[in-house]
């Protein structure tokens, strides 16, 4: 995978009505479309959490999607991003749903 610019990694947690609305499936599809790797999973407290890695501009696109769009029947109240850092190589080969 050729990358223009630095690789970024960021953790995220999405709050709102984000479980039981196919949020993870749509997140996986969007990540594959954009071209980022990482993972997504439901938490026991009703949020969705995960990590995104890839070229900076692609990670930013995914951050925007996770903040504003989500799955069609979801309602995003807010998305927290943490642990944002530059990485030397990707730690995942694809984007996956964790259970």
N, CA, C and O atoms as CSV, one atom per row, in Angstrom:
chain,resi,resn,atom,element,x,y,z
A,1,UNK,N,N,0.852,-1.205,0.000
A,1,UNK,CA,C,0.000,0.000,0.000
A,1,UNK,C,C,0.881,1.246,0.000
A,1,UNK,O,O,1.668,1.464,0.921
A,2,UNK,N,N,0.741,2.052,-1.034
A,2,UNK,CA,C,1.546,3.274,-1.096
A,2,UNK,C,C,0.830,4.368,-0.328
A,2,UNK,O,O,-0.382,4.539,-0.460
A,3,UNK,N,N,1.563,5.092,0.457
A,3,UNK,CA,C,0.931,6.117,1.281
A,3,UNK,C,C,1.553,7.476,0.999
A,3,UNK,O,O,2.773,7.632,0.960
A,4,UNK,N,N,0.685,8.440,0.805
A,4,UNK,CA,C,1.147,9.814,0.657
A,4,UNK,C,C,1.054,10.460,2.032
A,4,UNK,O,O,-0.039,10.617,2.576
A,5,UNK,N,N,2.184,10.829,2.588
A,5,UNK,CA,C,2.154,11.477,3.901
A,5,UNK,C,C,2.188,10.472,5.036
A,5,UNK,O,O,2.236,9.261,4.817
A,6,UNK,N,N,2.161,10.996,6.254
A,6,UNK,CA,C,2.339,10.167,7.442
A,6,UNK,C,C,1.143,9.265,7.721
A,6,UNK,O,O,0.015,9.578,7.339
A,7,UNK,N,N,1.398,8.149,8.387
A,7,UNK,CA,C,0.329,7.260,8.836
A,7,UNK,C,C,-0.116,7.692,10.219
A,7,UNK,O,O,0.698,8.019,11.082
A,8,UNK,N,N,-1.424,7.687,10.411
A,8,UNK,CA,C,-1.978,8.081,11.707
A,8,UNK,C,C,-2.740,6.913,12.324
A,8,UNK,O,O,-3.229,6.024,11.628
A,9,UNK,N,N,-2.823,6.945,13.639
A,9,UNK,CA,C,-3.646,5.987,14.370
A,9,UNK,C,C,-4.488,6.778,15.356
A,9,UNK,O,O,-3.987,7.698,16.003
A,10,UNK,N,N,-5.758,6.429,15.476
A,10,UNK,CA,C,-6.622,7.121,16.437
A,10,UNK,C,C,-7.643,6.141,17.008
A,10,UNK,O,O,-8.158,5.280,16.295
A,11,UNK,N,N,-7.926,6.281,18.293
A,11,UNK,CA,C,-8.975,5.505,18.946
A,11,UNK,C,C,-10.247,6.338,18.944
A,11,UNK,O,O,-10.192,7.567,18.993
A,12,UNK,N,N,-11.383,5.672,18.887
A,12,UNK,CA,C,-12.644,6.417,18.883
A,12,UNK,C,C,-13.688,5.706,19.732
A,12,UNK,O,O,-13.631,4.494,19.943
A,13,UNK,N,N,-14.643,6.497,20.212
A,13,UNK,CA,C,-15.818,5.964,20.885
A,13,UNK,C,C,-17.013,6.804,20.471
A,13,UNK,O,O,-16.996,8.029,20.591
A,14,UNK,N,N,-18.055,6.133,19.981
A,14,UNK,CA,C,-19.228,6.816,19.465
A,14,UNK,C,C,-20.393,6.640,20.440
A,14,UNK,O,O,-20.730,5.524,20.834
A,15,UNK,N,N,-21.001,7.769,20.819
A,15,UNK,CA,C,-22.120,7.784,21.770
A,15,UNK,C,C,-23.406,8.127,21.032
A,15,UNK,O,O,-23.384,8.880,20.058
A,16,UNK,N,N,-24.520,7.581,21.489
A,16,UNK,CA,C,-25.821,7.860,20.882
A,16,UNK,C,C,-26.561,6.556,20.670
A,16,UNK,O,O,-26.326,5.577,21.379
A,17,UNK,N,N,-27.460,6.542,19.690
A,17,UNK,CA,C,-28.125,5.277,19.363
A,17,UNK,C,C,-27.291,4.602,18.286
A,17,UNK,O,O,-27.522,4.786,17.091
A,18,UNK,N,N,-26.326,3.822,18.729
A,18,UNK,CA,C,-25.356,3.248,17.786
A,18,UNK,C,C,-25.258,1.721,17.886
A,18,UNK,O,O,-24.430,1.106,17.214
A,19,UNK,N,N,-26.105,1.113,18.725
A,19,UNK,CA,C,-26.147,-0.348,18.768
A,19,UNK,C,C,-27.494,-0.821,18.260
A,19,UNK,O,O,-28.510,-0.163,18.481
A,20,UNK,N,N,-27.508,-1.960,17.580
A,20,UNK,CA,C,-28.735,-2.488,17.001
A,20,UNK,C,C,-29.182,-1.718,15.771
A,20,UNK,O,O,-30.336,-1.825,15.354
A,21,UNK,N,N,-28.281,-0.948,15.191
A,21,UNK,CA,C,-28.606,-0.157,13.992
A,21,UNK,C,C,-27.580,-0.417,12.881
A,21,UNK,O,O,-27.352,0.434,12.021
A,22,UNK,N,N,-26.967,-1.604,12.916
A,22,UNK,CA,C,-25.978,-2.010,11.894
A,22,UNK,C,C,-24.771,-1.078,11.844
A,22,UNK,O,O,-24.105,-0.973,10.815
A,23,UNK,N,N,-24.492,-0.404,12.955
A,23,UNK,CA,C,-23.407,0.589,12.950
A,23,UNK,C,C,-22.054,-0.038,12.621
A,23,UNK,O,O,-21.266,0.517,11.856
A,24,UNK,N,N,-21.800,-1.214,13.217
A,24,UNK,CA,C,-20.498,-1.850,12.984
A,24,UNK,C,C,-20.318,-2.264,11.527
A,24,UNK,O,O,-19.246,-2.094,10.947
A,25,UNK,N,N,-21.393,-2.814,10.943
A,25,UNK,CA,C,-21.333,-3.255,9.553
A,25,UNK,C,C,-21.065,-2.078,8.620
A,25,UNK,O,O,-20.223,-2.163,7.726
A,26,UNK,N,N,-21.791,-0.972,8.837
A,26,UNK,CA,C,-21.583,0.214,8.012
A,26,UNK,C,C,-20.188,0.809,8.228
A,26,UNK,O,O,-19.565,1.307,7.291
A,27,UNK,N,N,-19.706,0.751,9.476
A,27,UNK,CA,C,-18.363,1.270,9.764
A,27,UNK,C,C,-17.313,0.473,9.000
A,27,UNK,O,O,-16.384,1.039,8.425
A,28,UNK,N,N,-17.472,-0.842,9.002
A,28,UNK,CA,C,-16.540,-1.711,8.278
A,28,UNK,C,C,-16.574,-1.406,6.776
A,28,UNK,O,O,-15.527,-1.304,6.136
A,29,UNK,N,N,-17.797,-1.259,6.212
A,29,UNK,CA,C,-17.930,-0.940,4.786
A,29,UNK,C,C,-17.271,0.385,4.439
A,29,UNK,O,O,-16.559,0.500,3.442
A,30,UNK,N,N,-17.523,1.395,5.291
A,30,UNK,CA,C,-16.976,2.730,5.046
A,30,UNK,C,C,-15.450,2.717,5.131
A,30,UNK,O,O,-14.770,3.337,4.313
A,31,UNK,N,N,-14.927,2.012,6.117
A,31,UNK,CA,C,-13.469,1.914,6.280
A,31,UNK,C,C,-12.829,1.281,5.049
A,31,UNK,O,O,-11.773,1.718,4.590
A,32,UNK,N,N,-13.481,0.248,4.521
A,32,UNK,CA,C,-12.950,-0.424,3.329
A,32,UNK,C,C,-13.033,0.485,2.115
A,32,UNK,O,O,-12.136,0.491,1.272
A,33,UNK,N,N,-14.113,1.253,2.027
A,33,UNK,CA,C,-14.283,2.199,0.922
A,33,UNK,C,C,-13.194,3.276,0.969
A,33,UNK,O,O,-12.573,3.594,-0.045
A,34,UNK,N,N,-12.977,3.826,2.160
A,34,UNK,CA,C,-11.992,4.905,2.326
A,34,UNK,C,C,-10.565,4.361,2.197
A,34,UNK,O,O,-9.686,5.013,1.634
A,35,UNK,N,N,-10.355,3.152,2.730
A,35,UNK,CA,C,-9.033,2.543,2.671
A,35,UNK,C,C,-8.250,2.678,3.959
A,35,UNK,O,O,-7.041,2.908,3.937
A,36,UNK,N,N,-8.943,2.534,5.096
A,36,UNK,CA,C,-8.262,2.535,6.391
A,36,UNK,C,C,-8.395,1.146,7.022
A,36,UNK,O,O,-9.262,0.360,6.641
A,37,UNK,N,N,-7.529,0.859,7.984
A,37,UNK,CA,C,-7.585,-0.418,8.688
A,37,UNK,C,C,-7.869,-0.163,10.161
A,37,UNK,O,O,-7.813,0.977,10.622
A,38,UNK,N,N,-8.175,-1.234,10.901
A,38,UNK,CA,C,-8.458,-1.098,12.324
A,38,UNK,C,C,-9.580,-2.033,12.720
A,38,UNK,O,O,-9.705,-3.135,12.185
A,39,UNK,N,N,-10.391,-1.589,13.656
A,39,UNK,CA,C,-11.467,-2.446,14.158
A,39,UNK,C,C,-12.579,-1.624,14.787
A,39,UNK,O,O,-12.427,-0.431,15.052
A,40,UNK,N,N,-13.710,-2.298,15.021
A,40,UNK,CA,C,-14.875,-1.673,15.645
A,40,UNK,C,C,-15.567,-2.721,16.501
A,40,UNK,O,O,-15.630,-3.891,16.121
A,41,UNK,N,N,-16.089,-2.312,17.660
A,41,UNK,CA,C,-16.892,-3.250,18.449
A,41,UNK,C,C,-17.887,-2.518,19.342
A,41,UNK,O,O,-17.711,-1.344,19.666
A,42,UNK,N,N,-18.942,-3.245,19.734
A,42,UNK,CA,C,-19.908,-2.719,20.686
A,42,UNK,C,C,-19.332,-2.834,22.089
A,42,UNK,O,O,-18.602,-3.780,22.383
A,43,UNK,N,N,-19.652,-1.881,22.957
A,43,UNK,CA,C,-19.255,-1.981,24.362
A,43,UNK,C,C,-20.482,-2.342,25.187
A,43,UNK,O,O,-21.615,-2.254,24.713
A,44,UNK,N,N,-20.241,-2.750,26.429
A,44,UNK,CA,C,-21.352,-3.132,27.307
A,44,UNK,C,C,-22.157,-1.927,27.766
A,44,UNK,O,O,-23.263,-2.080,28.283
A,45,UNK,N,N,-21.608,-0.721,27.581
A,45,UNK,CA,C,-22.341,0.481,28.019
A,45,UNK,C,C,-23.086,1.184,26.892
A,45,UNK,O,O,-23.509,2.331,27.036
A,46,UNK,N,N,-23.242,0.490,25.776
A,46,UNK,CA,C,-24.082,1.032,24.713
A,46,UNK,C,C,-23.388,1.949,23.717
A,46,UNK,O,O,-24.042,2.613,22.912
A,47,UNK,N,N,-22.068,1.983,23.774
A,47,UNK,CA,C,-21.327,2.783,22.794
A,47,UNK,C,C,-20.649,1.848,21.793
A,47,UNK,O,O,-20.675,0.627,21.950
A,48,UNK,N,N,-20.052,2.431,20.776
A,48,UNK,CA,C,-19.251,1.684,19.815
A,48,UNK,C,C,-17.839,2.246,19.897
A,48,UNK,O,O,-17.641,3.461,19.880
A,49,UNK,N,N,-16.862,1.349,19.986
A,49,UNK,CA,C,-15.483,1.792,20.140
A,49,UNK,C,C,-14.597,1.092,19.112
A,49,UNK,O,O,-14.978,0.076,18.530
A,50,UNK,N,N,-13.412,1.654,18.904
A,50,UNK,CA,C,-12.499,1.014,17.968
A,50,UNK,C,C,-11.276,1.862,17.695
A,50,UNK,O,O,-10.975,2.818,18.410
A,51,UNK,N,N,-10.581,1.480,16.638
A,51,UNK,CA,C,-9.352,2.163,16.261
A,51,UNK,C,C,-9.290,2.242,14.740
A,51,UNK,O,O,-9.714,1.321,14.042
A,52,UNK,N,N,-8.761,3.343,14.241
A,52,UNK,CA,C,-8.584,3.536,12.801
A,52,UNK,C,C,-7.122,3.878,12.537
A,52,UNK,O,O,-6.522,4.679,13.255
A,53,UNK,N,N,-6.555,3.263,11.503
A,53,UNK,CA,C,-5.180,3.577,11.098
A,53,UNK,C,C,-5.122,3.717,9.582
A,53,UNK,O,O,-5.847,3.045,8.848
A,54,UNK,N,N,-4.243,4.604,9.136
A,54,UNK,CA,C,-4.055,4.789,7.699
A,54,UNK,C,C,-3.409,6.130,7.422
A,54,UNK,O,O,-3.009,6.837,8.347
A,55,UNK,N,N,-3.306,6.485,6.139
A,55,UNK,CA,C,-2.785,7.807,5.776
A,55,UNK,C,C,-3.648,8.896,6.415
A,55,UNK,O,O,-4.864,8.750,6.531
A,56,UNK,N,N,-3.014,9.967,6.818
A,56,UNK,CA,C,-3.689,11.010,7.591
A,56,UNK,C,C,-5.010,11.481,6.979
A,56,UNK,O,O,-6.012,11.604,7.683
A,57,UNK,N,N,-5.011,11.745,5.661
A,57,UNK,CA,C,-6.224,12.287,5.045
A,57,UNK,C,C,-7.362,11.254,5.044
A,57,UNK,O,O,-8.534,11.620,5.128
A,58,UNK,N,N,-7.015,9.978,4.949
A,58,UNK,CA,C,-8.041,8.929,4.986
A,58,UNK,C,C,-8.585,8.744,6.407
A,58,UNK,O,O,-9.781,8.527,6.601
A,59,UNK,N,N,-7.698,8.834,7.384
A,59,UNK,CA,C,-8.143,8.760,8.784
A,59,UNK,C,C,-9.079,9.934,9.088
A,59,UNK,O,O,-10.088,9.770,9.774
A,60,UNK,N,N,-8.735,11.118,8.571
A,60,UNK,CA,C,-9.599,12.288,8.782
A,60,UNK,C,C,-10.977,12.096,8.156
A,60,UNK,O,O,-11.981,12.512,8.733
A,61,UNK,N,N,-11.035,11.471,6.984
A,61,UNK,CA,C,-12.326,11.184,6.347
A,61,UNK,C,C,-13.145,10.242,7.208
A,61,UNK,O,O,-14.353,10.418,7.365
A,62,UNK,N,N,-12.479,9.237,7.768
A,62,UNK,CA,C,-13.167,8.261,8.612
A,62,UNK,C,C,-13.636,8.921,9.913
A,62,UNK,O,O,-14.723,8.620,10.407
A,63,UNK,N,N,-12.820,9.813,10.460
A,63,UNK,CA,C,-13.210,10.539,11.680
A,63,UNK,C,C,-14.467,11.361,11.425
A,63,UNK,O,O,-15.367,11.410,12.264
A,64,UNK,N,N,-14.523,12.002,10.270
A,64,UNK,CA,C,-15.679,12.800,9.911
A,64,UNK,C,C,-16.922,11.910,9.792
A,64,UNK,O,O,-17.995,12.271,10.275
A,65,UNK,N,N,-16.773,10.751,9.151
A,65,UNK,CA,C,-17.892,9.814,9.005
A,65,UNK,C,C,-18.384,9.323,10.371
A,65,UNK,O,O,-19.588,9.231,10.614
A,66,UNK,N,N,-17.435,9.011,11.255
A,66,UNK,CA,C,-17.778,8.514,12.597
A,66,UNK,C,C,-18.419,9.604,13.463
A,66,UNK,O,O,-19.125,9.295,14.423
A,67,UNK,N,N,-18.181,10.860,13.135
A,67,UNK,CA,C,-18.731,11.974,13.913
A,67,UNK,C,C,-20.096,12.425,13.410
A,67,UNK,O,O,-20.954,12.825,14.197
A,68,UNK,N,N,-20.294,12.358,12.096
A,68,UNK,CA,C,-21.452,13.010,11.511
A,68,UNK,C,C,-22.428,12.091,10.799
A,68,UNK,O,O,-23.614,12.407,10.716
A,69,UNK,N,N,-21.962,10.966,10.286
A,69,UNK,CA,C,-22.810,10.186,9.384
A,69,UNK,C,C,-23.273,8.872,10.014
A,69,UNK,O,O,-24.448,8.738,10.355
A,70,UNK,N,N,-22.384,7.915,10.170
A,70,UNK,CA,C,-22.771,6.644,10.772
A,70,UNK,C,C,-23.721,5.853,9.900
A,70,UNK,O,O,-23.848,6.133,8.708
A,71,UNK,N,N,-24.394,4.861,10.480
A,71,UNK,CA,C,-25.336,4.056,9.706
A,71,UNK,C,C,-26.664,4.811,9.583
A,71,UNK,O,O,-26.961,5.677,10.406
A,72,UNK,N,N,-27.462,4.486,8.560
A,72,UNK,CA,C,-28.684,5.260,8.278
A,72,UNK,C,C,-29.639,5.416,9.465
A,72,UNK,O,O,-30.235,6.480,9.636
A,73,UNK,N,N,-29.793,4.379,10.282
A,73,UNK,CA,C,-30.751,4.504,11.390
A,73,UNK,C,C,-30.097,4.830,12.735
A,73,UNK,O,O,-30.748,4.793,13.779
A,74,UNK,N,N,-28.814,5.148,12.693
A,74,UNK,CA,C,-28.142,5.515,13.948
A,74,UNK,C,C,-28.389,6.977,14.277
A,74,UNK,O,O,-28.790,7.758,13.414
A,75,UNK,N,N,-28.148,7.341,15.521
A,75,UNK,CA,C,-28.161,8.747,15.920
A,75,UNK,C,C,-26.899,8.985,16.732
A,75,UNK,O,O,-26.772,8.496,17.854
A,76,UNK,N,N,-25.971,9.734,16.163
A,76,UNK,CA,C,-24.707,10.001,16.846
A,76,UNK,C,C,-24.857,11.247,17.711
A,76,UNK,O,O,-25.117,12.336,17.199
A,77,UNK,N,N,-24.692,11.085,19.024
A,77,UNK,CA,C,-24.711,12.250,19.917
A,77,UNK,C,C,-23.347,12.911,19.936
A,77,UNK,O,O,-23.235,14.130,19.808
A,78,UNK,N,N,-22.317,12.103,20.097
A,78,UNK,CA,C,-20.959,12.649,20.033
A,78,UNK,C,C,-19.964,11.524,19.805
A,78,UNK,O,O,-20.248,10.361,20.092
A,79,UNK,N,N,-18.806,11.878,19.292
A,79,UNK,CA,C,-17.732,10.914,19.084
A,79,UNK,C,C,-16.479,11.464,19.736
A,79,UNK,O,O,-16.056,12.586,19.456
A,80,UNK,N,N,-15.889,10.656,20.612
A,80,UNK,CA,C,-14.640,11.051,21.265
A,80,UNK,C,C,-13.470,10.379,20.555
A,80,UNK,O,O,-13.480,9.171,20.318
A,81,UNK,N,N,-12.455,11.188,20.218
A,81,UNK,CA,C,-11.232,10.641,19.633
A,81,UNK,C,C,-10.117,10.811,20.639
A,81,UNK,O,O,-10.000,11.856,21.280
A,82,UNK,N,N,-9.290,9.775,20.778
A,82,UNK,CA,C,-8.194,9.856,21.741
A,82,UNK,C,C,-6.975,9.144,21.186
A,82,UNK,O,O,-7.054,8.412,20.199
A,83,UNK,N,N,-5.843,9.374,21.844
A,83,UNK,CA,C,-4.653,8.600,21.530
A,83,UNK,C,C,-4.226,8.772,20.075
A,83,UNK,O,O,-3.708,7.835,19.468
A,84,UNK,N,N,-4.438,9.958,19.512
A,84,UNK,CA,C,-4.078,10.177,18.109
A,84,UNK,C,C,-2.573,10.309,17.990
A,84,UNK,O,O,-1.960,11.121,18.683
A,85,UNK,N,N,-1.973,9.513,17.111
A,85,UNK,CA,C,-0.516,9.555,16.983
A,85,UNK,C,C,-0.073,9.152,15.576
A,85,UNK,O,O,-0.815,8.519,14.826
A,86,UNK,N,N,1.151,9.536,15.247
A,86,UNK,CA,C,1.760,9.124,13.991
A,86,UNK,C,C,2.424,7.771,14.207
A,86,UNK,O,O,3.104,7.561,15.211
A,87,UNK,N,N,2.226,6.862,13.271
A,87,UNK,CA,C,2.827,5.527,13.394
A,87,UNK,C,C,3.722,5.257,12.185
A,87,UNK,O,O,3.536,5.854,11.125
A,88,UNK,N,N,4.679,4.368,12.344
A,88,UNK,CA,C,5.605,4.087,11.244
A,88,UNK,C,C,5.057,3.029,10.304
A,88,UNK,O,O,5.365,3.030,9.112
A,89,UNK,N,N,4.233,2.113,10.845
A,89,UNK,CA,C,3.581,1.150,9.966
A,89,UNK,C,C,2.236,0.731,10.547
A,89,UNK,O,O,1.990,0.847,11.747
A,90,UNK,N,N,1.371,0.239,9.655
A,90,UNK,CA,C,0.037,-0.177,10.070
A,90,UNK,C,C,0.120,-1.427,10.949
A,90,UNK,O,O,0.911,-2.331,10.677
A,91,UNK,N,N,-0.688,-1.473,11.989
A,91,UNK,CA,C,-0.685,-2.616,12.898
A,91,UNK,C,C,-1.730,-3.661,12.524
A,91,UNK,O,O,-1.798,-4.725,13.140
A,92,UNK,N,N,-2.551,-3.355,11.506
A,92,UNK,CA,C,-3.596,-4.278,11.060
A,92,UNK,C,C,-3.524,-4.433,9.559
A,92,UNK,O,O,-3.060,-3.531,8.861
A,93,UNK,N,N,-3.980,-5.573,9.051
A,93,UNK,CA,C,-3.969,-5.775,7.602
A,93,UNK,C,C,-5.303,-5.399,6.978
A,93,UNK,O,O,-5.401,-5.194,5.768
A,94,UNK,N,N,-6.353,-5.308,7.837
A,94,UNK,CA,C,-7.670,-4.946,7.310
A,94,UNK,C,C,-8.486,-4.296,8.405
A,94,UNK,O,O,-8.005,-4.098,9.521
A,95,UNK,N,N,-9.734,-3.962,8.078
A,95,UNK,CA,C,-10.647,-3.419,9.076
A,95,UNK,C,C,-11.631,-4.523,9.441
A,95,UNK,O,O,-12.227,-5.138,8.557
A,96,UNK,N,N,-11.807,-4.781,10.733
A,96,UNK,CA,C,-12.652,-5.901,11.122
A,96,UNK,C,C,-13.591,-5.540,12.267
A,96,UNK,O,O,-13.354,-4.602,13.027
A,97,UNK,N,N,-14.664,-6.318,12.361
A,97,UNK,CA,C,-15.616,-6.200,13.474
A,97,UNK,C,C,-15.149,-7.156,14.562
A,97,UNK,O,O,-14.903,-8.333,14.300
A,98,UNK,N,N,-15.027,-6.648,15.780
A,98,UNK,CA,C,-14.657,-7.501,16.923
A,98,UNK,C,C,-15.886,-7.779,17.766
A,98,UNK,O,O,-16.801,-6.960,17.851
A,99,UNK,N,N,-15.891,-8.960,18.392
A,99,UNK,CA,C,-17.034,-9.339,19.221
A,99,UNK,C,C,-16.593,-9.614,20.649
A,99,UNK,O,O,-17.421,-9.948,21.497
